Structure formats: C-alpha cells, structure tokens
C-alpha cells in the first residue's frame, strides 16, 4: 500500500494505491489519524485503490467518525467499480460524500 499526500490549498489530498485490507490497515489508519490533525478538509483519492475488505471499511468508518467530531470535512473520490460496489453493498455509500473524480471533490471541498 502506498499512501501519498498532497496539499491543494486548504484541502489535503490523500491517494491510496494498492489494497486496503488487514495487512495494510494499520498504515492507512496512522496516516489518516495524522491527516485529521493537519487539515480542515481531506479528499481520499481512491483511483488506485484496487481492493477493500471489512478491515478497510472499519478504518474508513473510524476516520469518518473522527472527522465529524473534529469538524474536518471528508470526501472520497475516483472509486474503481469494484471498490464502489463494496461501498454500495455495505451501505457505506450513504455515509460518505463520494465524487466521480479528484477535481470534483476538490471543487466541493474548497
């Protein structure tokens, strides 16, 4: 799993590349926890995220709850169809603000 961060104005963009599962969830959780302290708005770019399982969903749900309590705006962008299907089947698509691409998410988060 690669976790790349890029500041775009006041929005922190975090791109996840690889698989979000029990083997990588700790790394992603730590990066997201640090990000919540660093920016008022976060976009998770999932264009290169090829797989997510229940462990990955749990860390994203935890991040969403922490973001809400800290008043940090959080959006997901550019999901691959397989990942989007997991979000829809699990009901997570109703929990997150999800955008078709990074540009659309950034426009909404500014």
C-alpha positions in Angstrom: 0.0 0.0 0.0 1.2 3.4 -0.9 -0.2 6.5 0.8 0.7 9.7 -0.9 -0.3 13.1 0.4 -0.5 16.4 -1.4 -1.7 19.8 -0.2 -4.1 21.6 -2.5 -4.9 24.9 -0.9 -6.6 24.1 2.4 -7.5 20.6 1.3 -5.2 17.7 2.0 -5.4 15.0 -0.8 -4.5 11.5 0.3 -4.1 9.0 -2.6 -4.3 5.3 -1.6 -2.6 2.9 -4.0 -3.0 -0.9 -3.6 -5.2 -3.0 -1.3 -6.9 -1.8 1.9 -7.1 -4.9 4.0 -5.9 -6.3 7.3 -2.3 -6.3 6.1 -2.3 -2.5 5.3 -5.0 -1.1 7.5 -2.6 0.0 10.3 -0.5 2.0 7.9 -3.6 3.7 6.5 -5.1 4.3 9.9 -2.0 6.0 11.1 -1.8 8.2 8.0 -5.5 9.2 8.3 -5.2 10.0 12.0 -2.3 12.3 11.4 -4.2 13.9 8.5 -7.1 14.7 10.7 -4.8 16.9 12.8 -3.3 18.6 9.8 -6.1 19.9 7.6 -9.7 21.3 7.8 -10.7 19.2 4.7 -9.5 15.9 3.3 -10.1 14.2 0.0 -9.3 10.5 -0.2 -8.4 9.8 -3.9 -9.2 6.1 -4.4 -8.4 5.9 -8.1 -5.6 3.4 -7.5 -7.3 1.5 -4.7 -8.0 -1.9 -6.2 -9.5 -3.7 -3.2 -11.1 -3.0 0.2 -12.3 -5.5 2.7 -14.1 -5.2 6.1 -11.0 -4.2 7.9 -10.5 -1.4 5.4 -14.1 -0.3 5.7 -13.8 -0.2 9.5 -10.8 2.2 9.3 -12.6 4.4 6.9 -15.7 4.5 9.2 -13.5 5.3 12.2 -11.9 8.1 10.1 -15.4 9.5 9.2 -16.5 9.5 12.8 -13.3 11.2 13.9 -13.6 13.8 11.1 -17.1 14.6 12.1 -16.2 15.1 15.8 -13.3 17.3 14.8 -15.3 19.2 12.2 -13.0 18.1 9.4 -14.7 17.8 6.1 -14.0 14.4 4.4 -14.8 13.2 0.8 -13.9 10.2 -1.2 -13.1 10.4 -4.9 -12.5 8.4 -8.0 -13.5 4.9 -6.8 -12.9 2.0 -9.1 -16.0 0.0 -9.9 -15.1 -3.0 -7.6 -14.5 -0.7 -4.7 -17.6 1.3 -5.4 -19.6 -1.9 -5.4 -18.3 -2.8 -1.9 -19.4 0.6 -0.7 -22.8 0.3 -2.2 -23.4 -3.3 -1.0 -22.2 -2.5 2.6 -24.3 0.7 2.7 -21.1 2.9 3.2 -22.0 4.9 0.1 -24.6 6.6 2.2 -22.1 7.5 4.9 -19.6 9.3 2.8 -19.6 12.2 0.3 -18.4 10.4 -2.9 -17.3 12.2 -6.1 -16.5 10.8 -9.5 -13.0 12.3 -9.6 -10.5 14.3 -7.6 -11.3 17.6 -9.3 -15.0 17.4 -8.5 -14.2 16.5 -4.9 -11.7 19.4 -4.5 -14.3 21.8 -6.0 -16.8 20.8 -3.4 -14.3 20.9 -0.5 -13.0 24.4 -1.1 
